[in-house]
Amino acid sequence: MHVEDYTTGNIKKQILTMAIPVSIGMFFNTMFNVVDTFYAGKLGTESLAGMSLSFSIFFMLLAITAGISTGLSALLSIASGKKNEDEVKALTANGIFLTIFVSLVITIAGIVFSPLLLSALGATGETLNHGTRYLRGIYAGSIFFGLNSALNALLASRGITKPFRNFLIIGFVMNLILDPLFIFGPFGMPKMGTFGVALATVIVNLTGNFYLAYKCHKLLGIRFQTLMPSIKEPFKLVHYKTIRNILSQGIPAALNMITIAVGIYVINFFIYIHGDDAAIAGYGVAMRNEQIALLPSIGLNTAALTIAGQNFGAGHFDRIRETYKESLKIGILIMTTGMLVIFPFADQLIKLFNSDPNVIFEGTRYLRIEFLAFNAYIILNIALSILQAIKKPQYAIWIGISRQLVLPVTLFPLLGTLIGLGLIGIWWGIVITTWLGAVAAMIIMYHYTKQMHLT
């Protein structure tokens, strides 16, 4: 079994070795979504609106499956650090079982309740129809999304990140080809519209299942037929204590991601109070640029989680503290560089996506304020990854609720309405809430790193 041992060696080099492939892969994942948006826009305003409204509902699927995989990855990293192969095997088998079970439940719920959830967001008529077709297609493939997250957790927990990067690159190319074929129906193919967007995404993820399963077998020696339950004893492999441990790590991570979806809704709500469609569009376009700028943080999160998890399992607390410090140094250096690019070229970056002067104005104004929060995102996310690795995932929930819900509904009316800053108040509110979350995470991390130093 091939496992990268991060309990010894140069931590800075190990962080970069893990983080760079992840960041590259996530860039192509972001471009995957840009391609979907581009082709959906060709179908008309209702199609694009239906898909846009579907995002927060689709994000719930990603939040749940990603939460389980984050918990699984943390526990596998710790078990790998302990060199406990029996625990690794139990986590692998039960992690796969839990992923399949939860994905099937999500599939049924998503297909049944998609129209109701879209209607609750205000979708009607053709917008509702397009959104429903897209969501039902996506939720039909829930199991493929879940398995990719779980398989990546098996690999990433051992320090292997290149296979998932390769899948995301391959998936981007496949999507680029499949989207126009399924959406517009050339060469006599049926024209499927927004359902075609979903079908292309599902096929890409199914392909990823086979590729990542092959890599798990080749690199980790996992024989998946041994993980499949028999007809006579369908729950033979199920270990309820192990599943409870995965959920105890995964549920806080999932809830933290769900608060992000809630936070996006809250921001949009207050933008409409002080702005119009141009402000919403400007915010949306600026967010795409912001997501690209923050891609390195995703790679650093994965590296910090795996390296800290292995060293927590091995009892090397000094290396956990060093992982935290080195990840912050690298992240802050990258984000500060990004800040120097974002501020002077903000208007040009917005123009890449939209030519409306009002959209460009609002998007530029947002970026030239929001760039001040870039380092806060790095501090916050790395701290939460380390806390996940040392079995303290609960803080992600409380920081997420405070940052995405409690503080915005307090600060946004104060800055936007009472003080009279309008949209600028909303933009500054986002910066302030992000930095408050980062400071809270730093204080918590200081407490635990001090404990680890004493230990």
C-alpha positions as CSV (number, residue, x, y, z in Angstrom):
1,M,0.0,0.0,0.0
2,H,1.4,3.4,-1.1
3,V,1.1,6.0,1.7
4,E,2.9,9.3,2.0
5,D,4.3,9.6,5.5
6,Y,4.1,13.2,6.7
7,T,5.2,12.4,10.3
8,T,8.8,13.1,9.3
9,G,10.5,15.4,6.7
10,N,10.3,19.0,5.6
11,I,6.8,20.3,6.3
12,K,7.0,23.3,3.9
13,K,7.9,21.0,1.0
14,Q,5.2,18.5,2.0
15,I,2.6,21.3,2.1
16,L,3.5,22.5,-1.4
17,T,3.6,18.9,-2.8
18,M,0.0,18.4,-1.7
19,A,-1.4,21.8,-2.2
20,I,-0.3,22.6,-5.8
21,P,-2.1,19.6,-7.4
22,V,-5.3,20.4,-5.4
23,S,-5.3,24.0,-6.4
24,I,-4.7,23.2,-10.1
25,G,-7.6,20.7,-10.0
26,M,-9.9,23.2,-8.3
27,F,-9.1,25.8,-11.0
28,F,-10.5,23.4,-13.6
29,N,-13.4,22.6,-11.4
30,T,-14.2,26.3,-11.3
31,M,-13.9,26.5,-15.1
32,F,-16.3,23.5,-15.3
33,N,-19.0,25.6,-13.7
34,V,-18.2,28.6,-15.9
35,V,-18.7,26.4,-19.0
36,D,-22.1,25.3,-17.6
37,T,-23.1,28.9,-17.0
38,F,-22.0,30.0,-20.4
39,Y,-24.0,27.3,-22.3
40,A,-27.0,27.8,-20.1
41,G,-27.0,31.4,-21.0
42,K,-27.3,30.5,-24.6
43,L,-30.6,28.9,-23.9
44,G,-32.2,32.2,-22.7
45,T,-32.8,34.2,-19.5
46,E,-35.2,31.7,-18.0
47,S,-32.8,28.8,-18.3
48,L,-29.9,30.8,-16.8
49,A,-32.2,32.0,-14.0
50,G,-33.4,28.5,-13.3
51,M,-29.9,27.2,-13.0
52,S,-28.8,30.2,-10.9
53,L,-31.6,29.6,-8.4
54,S,-30.7,25.9,-8.4
55,F,-27.1,26.6,-7.2
56,S,-27.9,27.0,-3.5
57,I,-30.0,23.8,-3.6
58,F,-27.3,21.9,-5.4
59,F,-24.8,23.2,-2.9
60,M,-26.7,21.3,-0.2
61,L,-25.8,18.1,-1.9
62,L,-22.2,19.1,-2.2
63,A,-22.2,20.2,1.5
64,I,-23.5,16.9,2.8
65,T,-21.2,14.6,0.7
66,A,-18.2,16.9,1.2
67,G,-18.8,17.0,4.9
68,I,-18.8,13.2,5.2
69,S,-15.6,13.0,3.1
70,T,-13.9,15.7,5.2
71,G,-14.7,13.7,8.4
72,L,-13.5,10.5,6.7
73,S,-10.3,12.1,5.5
74,A,-9.5,13.5,9.0
75,L,-10.0,10.1,10.7
76,L,-8.1,8.3,8.0
77,S,-5.2,10.7,8.3
78,I,-5.1,10.1,12.1
79,A,-5.3,6.3,11.7
80,S,-2.5,6.5,9.1
81,G,-0.4,8.5,11.5
82,K,-1.0,5.8,14.2
83,K,0.0,3.1,11.6
84,N,-3.2,1.3,12.6
85,E,-4.2,-0.7,9.4
86,D,-7.2,-2.3,11.0
87,E,-8.7,1.1,11.8
88,V,-7.9,2.3,8.2
89,K,-9.7,-0.7,6.8
90,A,-12.8,-0.2,9.0
91,L,-13.0,3.5,8.2
92,T,-12.6,2.7,4.4
93,A,-15.4,0.1,4.4
94,N,-17.8,2.1,6.6
95,G,-17.0,5.4,4.9
96,I,-18.0,3.9,1.5
97,F,-21.1,2.3,3.0
98,L,-22.2,5.6,4.6
99,T,-21.6,7.6,1.5
100,I,-23.7,5.2,-0.6
101,F,-26.6,5.2,1.9
102,V,-26.7,9.0,2.4
103,S,-26.4,9.5,-1.4
104,L,-29.4,7.3,-2.0
105,V,-31.5,9.2,0.6
106,I,-30.4,12.5,-1.0
107,T,-31.4,11.2,-4.5
108,I,-34.9,10.4,-3.4
109,A,-35.4,13.7,-1.5
110,G,-33.9,15.8,-4.3
111,I,-36.0,14.4,-7.0
112,V,-39.2,14.7,-5.0
113,F,-38.7,18.1,-3.4
114,S,-36.8,20.0,-6.2
115,P,-39.9,21.9,-7.5
116,L,-41.0,22.8,-4.0
117,L,-37.5,24.1,-3.1
118,L,-37.3,26.2,-6.3
119,S,-40.7,27.6,-5.8
120,A,-39.7,28.7,-2.2
121,L,-36.9,30.7,-3.8
122,G,-39.4,32.4,-6.1
123,A,-39.1,30.4,-9.3
124,T,-42.2,30.4,-11.5
125,G,-43.1,29.4,-15.1
126,E,-40.3,28.4,-17.4
127,T,-37.7,29.4,-14.8
128,L,-39.2,26.8,-12.5
129,N,-39.4,24.2,-15.3
130,H,-35.7,24.6,-16.4
131,G,-34.5,24.6,-12.8
132,T,-36.5,21.5,-11.9
133,R,-35.2,19.6,-14.9
134,Y,-31.6,20.5,-14.0
135,L,-31.9,19.7,-10.3
136,R,-33.6,16.3,-10.9
137,G,-30.9,15.3,-13.3
138,I,-28.2,16.3,-10.8
139,Y,-29.8,14.6,-7.9
140,A,-30.3,11.4,-9.9
141,G,-26.5,11.2,-9.9
142,S,-26.0,12.0,-6.2
143,I,-24.3,8.7,-5.6
144,F,-21.6,9.5,-8.2
145,F,-20.8,12.8,-6.5
146,G,-20.7,11.2,-3.1
147,L,-18.4,8.4,-4.2
148,N,-15.9,10.8,-5.8
149,S,-15.7,12.7,-2.6
150,A,-15.2,9.5,-0.6
151,L,-12.6,8.1,-3.0
152,N,-10.7,11.4,-2.9
153,A,-10.8,11.2,0.9
154,L,-9.2,7.8,0.8
155,L,-6.4,9.1,-1.4
156,A,-5.9,12.6,0.1
157,S,-5.7,11.2,3.7
158,R,-2.6,9.4,2.5
159,G,-1.1,12.5,0.9
160,I,-2.1,11.5,-2.7
161,T,-3.7,14.4,-4.5
162,K,-2.7,14.1,-8.1
163,P,-5.4,11.6,-9.2
164,F,-8.2,14.0,-8.1
165,R,-6.5,16.8,-10.0
166,N,-6.3,14.6,-13.1
167,F,-10.0,13.8,-12.8
168,L,-11.0,17.4,-12.6
169,I,-8.9,18.3,-15.6
170,I,-10.3,15.4,-17.6
171,G,-13.8,16.3,-16.4
172,F,-13.5,19.9,-17.6
173,V,-12.5,18.7,-21.1
174,M,-15.4,16.1,-21.1
175,N,-17.9,18.8,-20.0
176,L,-16.7,21.2,-22.7
177,I,-17.6,18.5,-25.3
178,L,-20.7,17.0,-23.7
179,D,-22.5,20.2,-22.7
180,P,-23.2,21.5,-26.3
181,L,-24.1,17.9,-27.5
182,F,-26.7,17.3,-24.8
183,I,-28.0,20.9,-24.5
184,F,-28.5,21.7,-28.2
185,G,-28.8,18.3,-29.7
186,P,-26.7,18.5,-32.9
187,F,-26.3,15.5,-35.3
188,G,-29.8,14.3,-34.7
189,M,-29.4,14.0,-31.0
190,P,-32.3,15.1,-28.7
191,K,-32.2,18.6,-27.4
192,M,-32.3,18.4,-23.6
193,G,-31.7,21.9,-22.5
194,T,-30.9,22.3,-18.8
195,F,-31.3,18.6,-18.2
196,G,-28.5,18.1,-20.7
197,V,-26.2,20.3,-18.5
198,A,-27.1,18.0,-15.6
199,L,-26.6,14.8,-17.6
200,A,-23.1,15.9,-18.8
201,T,-22.2,16.6,-15.2
202,V,-23.4,13.2,-14.0
203,I,-21.6,11.4,-16.7
204,V,-18.3,13.2,-15.9
205,N,-18.7,12.2,-12.2
206,L,-19.5,8.6,-13.1
207,T,-16.3,8.5,-15.2
208,G,-14.5,9.9,-12.1
209,N,-15.8,7.0,-10.0
210,F,-14.1,4.4,-12.3
211,Y,-10.9,6.4,-12.5
212,L,-10.5,7.2,-8.8
213,A,-11.5,3.6,-7.8
214,Y,-8.8,2.3,-10.1
215,K,-6.3,4.7,-8.5
216,C,-7.4,3.6,-5.0
217,H,-6.9,-0.1,-6.1
218,K,-3.5,0.6,-7.7
219,L,-2.0,3.0,-5.2
220,L,-3.6,1.8,-1.9
221,G,-4.3,-1.8,-2.7
222,I,-8.0,-1.5,-2.0
223,R,-10.1,-4.3,-3.4
224,F,-13.6,-2.9,-3.6
225,Q,-15.3,-6.2,-4.0
226,T,-14.3,-7.0,-0.4
227,L,-16.2,-3.9,0.7
228,M,-19.4,-5.0,-0.9
229,P,-22.0,-6.6,1.5
230,S,-23.1,-10.1,0.8
231,I,-26.7,-11.1,0.2
232,K,-26.7,-13.3,3.3
233,E,-25.1,-10.8,5.6
234,P,-25.8,-7.3,4.1
235,F,-24.6,-5.4,7.1
236,K,-21.6,-7.6,7.9
237,L,-19.1,-4.7,7.3
238,V,-21.1,-2.1,9.1
239,H,-19.6,-0.9,12.3
240,Y,-21.9,1.5,14.0
241,K,-19.2,3.1,16.3
242,T,-17.0,3.8,13.2
243,I,-20.0,5.3,11.4
244,R,-20.7,7.5,14.5
245,N,-17.1,8.7,14.5
246,I,-17.3,9.6,10.8
247,L,-20.5,11.5,11.4
248,S,-19.2,13.3,14.5
249,Q,-16.4,14.7,12.3
250,G,-18.4,15.1,9.1
251,I,-21.6,16.7,10.3
252,P,-19.9,19.9,11.6
253,A,-18.0,20.2,8.3
254,A,-21.3,19.7,6.3
255,L,-23.1,22.3,8.5
256,N,-20.3,24.8,8.0
257,M,-20.7,24.5,4.2
258,I,-24.5,24.8,4.5
259,T,-24.0,28.1,6.4
260,I,-22.1,29.3,3.3
261,A,-25.1,28.7,1.2
262,V,-27.3,30.5,3.8
263,G,-24.8,33.4,3.8
264,I,-25.0,33.8,0.0
265,Y,-28.8,34.1,0.4
266,V,-28.5,36.7,3.1
267,I,-26.0,38.8,1.1
268,N,-28.3,38.7,-2.0
269,F,-31.3,39.7,0.2
270,F,-29.5,42.8,1.5
271,I,-28.1,43.7,-2.0
272,Y,-31.7,43.8,-3.3
273,I,-32.6,46.2,-0.5
274,H,-29.9,48.7,-1.5
275,G,-29.4,47.8,-5.2
276,D,-30.8,46.3,-8.3
277,D,-30.2,43.5,-10.8
278,A,-26.9,45.2,-11.9
279,A,-25.7,45.0,-8.2
280,I,-26.6,41.3,-8.0
281,A,-24.9,40.6,-11.3
282,G,-21.8,42.7,-10.3
283,Y,-21.5,40.8,-7.1
284,G,-21.9,37.4,-8.9
285,V,-19.2,38.3,-11.5
286,A,-16.9,39.6,-8.8
287,M,-17.4,36.4,-6.8
288,R,-16.1,34.3,-9.8
289,N,-12.9,36.4,-9.8
290,E,-12.7,36.1,-6.0
291,Q,-13.1,32.3,-6.2
292,I,-10.2,32.0,-8.7
293,A,-8.0,34.2,-6.5
294,L,-8.8,32.0,-3.4
295,L,-8.1,28.6,-5.2
296,P,-4.7,28.2,-3.5
297,S,-6.4,28.3,-0.1
298,I,-8.3,25.1,-1.0
299,G,-5.0,23.3,-1.7
300,L,-3.6,24.5,1.6
301,N,-6.7,23.4,3.5
302,T,-6.3,19.8,2.1
303,A,-2.5,19.8,2.9
304,A,-3.0,21.2,6.4
305,L,-5.8,18.6,7.2
306,T,-3.8,15.6,6.0
307,I,-0.4,16.6,7.5
308,A,-1.8,17.7,10.8
309,G,-4.1,14.6,11.0
310,Q,-1.2,12.2,10.5
311,N,0.9,13.9,13.1
312,F,-2.0,14.0,15.5
313,G,-2.3,10.3,15.1
314,A,1.5,9.9,15.6
315,G,1.5,12.3,18.6
316,H,3.9,14.7,17.0
317,F,2.3,17.9,18.2
318,D,5.3,20.1,17.4
319,R,4.8,19.2,13.7
320,I,1.1,20.2,13.9
321,R,2.1,23.6,15.2
322,E,4.7,23.9,12.4
323,T,2.1,22.8,9.8
324,Y,-0.2,25.6,11.0
325,K,2.5,28.3,10.9
326,E,4.0,27.2,7.5
327,S,0.5,27.0,5.9
328,L,-0.2,30.5,7.1
329,K,3.1,31.9,5.8
330,I,2.5,30.3,2.3
331,G,-1.1,31.3,2.2
332,I,-0.6,34.9,3.3
333,L,2.3,35.4,0.8
334,I,0.0,34.1,-2.1
335,M,-3.0,36.1,-1.0
336,T,-1.0,39.3,-0.6
337,T,0.2,38.9,-4.1
338,G,-3.4,38.3,-5.3
339,M,-4.4,41.5,-3.5
340,L,-1.8,43.5,-5.5
341,V,-3.3,42.2,-8.7
342,I,-7.0,42.5,-7.8
343,F,-7.0,46.1,-6.7
344,P,-5.5,47.9,-9.8
345,F,-7.0,45.5,-12.4
346,A,-10.5,44.9,-10.8
347,D,-12.4,46.6,-13.6
348,Q,-10.6,44.7,-16.3
349,L,-11.3,41.4,-14.5
350,I,-15.0,42.2,-14.3
351,K,-15.1,43.1,-18.0
352,L,-13.9,39.6,-18.8
353,F,-17.3,38.3,-17.8
354,N,-19.7,41.2,-18.5
355,S,-19.7,44.4,-20.5
356,D,-22.6,46.2,-18.8
357,P,-21.2,49.5,-17.3
358,N,-23.4,49.3,-14.2
359,V,-22.3,45.7,-13.6
360,I,-18.7,46.6,-14.1
361,F,-19.0,49.6,-11.7
362,E,-20.6,47.5,-8.9
363,G,-18.3,44.5,-9.4
364,T,-15.2,46.7,-9.3
365,R,-16.4,48.5,-6.2
366,Y,-17.0,45.2,-4.5
367,L,-13.6,43.7,-5.4
368,R,-11.7,46.8,-4.3
369,I,-13.2,46.5,-0.9
370,E,-13.4,42.7,-0.5
371,F,-9.7,42.1,-1.5
372,L,-8.9,43.3,2.1
373,A,-10.5,40.0,3.4
374,F,-8.3,37.7,1.3
375,N,-5.8,37.0,4.1
376,A,-8.7,36.5,6.6
377,Y,-10.0,33.7,4.4
378,I,-6.6,32.0,4.6
379,I,-6.3,32.4,8.3
380,L,-9.9,31.1,8.9
381,N,-9.8,28.1,6.5
382,I,-6.4,26.8,7.6
383,A,-7.3,27.1,11.3
384,L,-10.6,25.2,10.7
385,S,-8.7,22.5,8.8
386,I,-6.2,22.0,11.6
387,L,-9.0,21.9,14.1
388,Q,-10.7,19.2,12.0
389,A,-7.5,17.2,12.0
390,I,-7.2,17.3,15.8
391,K,-10.8,16.2,16.3
392,K,-12.2,19.6,17.1
393,P,-14.7,20.1,14.2
394,Q,-17.4,21.7,16.3
395,Y,-15.8,25.2,16.0
396,A,-16.5,25.3,12.3
397,I,-20.3,25.3,13.0
398,W,-20.2,28.2,15.5
399,I,-17.9,30.3,13.5
400,G,-19.9,29.6,10.4
401,I,-23.3,30.5,12.0
402,S,-21.8,33.7,13.5
403,R,-20.0,34.8,10.3
404,Q,-22.7,33.9,7.8
405,L,-25.9,34.6,9.7
406,V,-25.7,36.4,13.1
407,L,-23.2,39.1,12.2
408,P,-24.5,39.9,8.7
409,V,-28.1,40.4,9.8
410,T,-26.7,42.7,12.5
411,L,-24.0,44.6,10.6
412,F,-25.7,44.9,7.2
413,P,-28.7,46.9,8.4
414,L,-26.4,49.0,10.6
415,L,-23.9,49.9,7.9
416,G,-26.2,49.9,4.9
417,T,-29.4,51.6,6.4
418,L,-28.7,53.3,9.7
419,I,-25.3,54.7,8.8
420,G,-26.5,55.2,5.2
421,L,-23.6,53.5,3.3
422,G,-25.9,51.5,1.1
423,L,-24.2,48.8,-0.9
424,I,-20.8,50.0,0.3
425,G,-22.0,49.1,3.8
426,I,-22.8,45.6,2.6
427,W,-19.3,45.2,1.0
428,W,-17.6,46.4,4.2
429,G,-19.8,44.2,6.3
430,I,-18.6,41.1,4.4
431,V,-14.9,42.2,5.1
432,I,-15.6,42.8,8.8
433,T,-17.5,39.6,9.4
434,T,-14.8,37.6,7.6
435,W,-12.0,39.1,9.7
436,L,-14.0,38.6,13.0
437,G,-14.3,34.9,12.0
438,A,-10.6,34.8,11.3
439,V,-9.7,36.4,14.7
440,A,-12.0,33.9,16.5
441,A,-10.3,31.0,14.7
442,M,-6.8,32.4,15.6
443,I,-7.8,32.6,19.3
444,I,-9.1,29.1,19.3
445,M,-5.9,27.8,17.5
446,Y,-3.7,29.7,20.0
447,H,-5.4,27.9,22.9
448,Y,-4.9,24.4,21.3
449,T,-1.3,25.1,20.0
450,K,-0.4,26.2,23.5
451,Q,-1.9,23.0,24.9
452,M,0.1,21.0,22.4
453,H,3.3,22.9,23.3
454,L,2.8,22.0,27.0
455,T,2.1,18.4,26.0
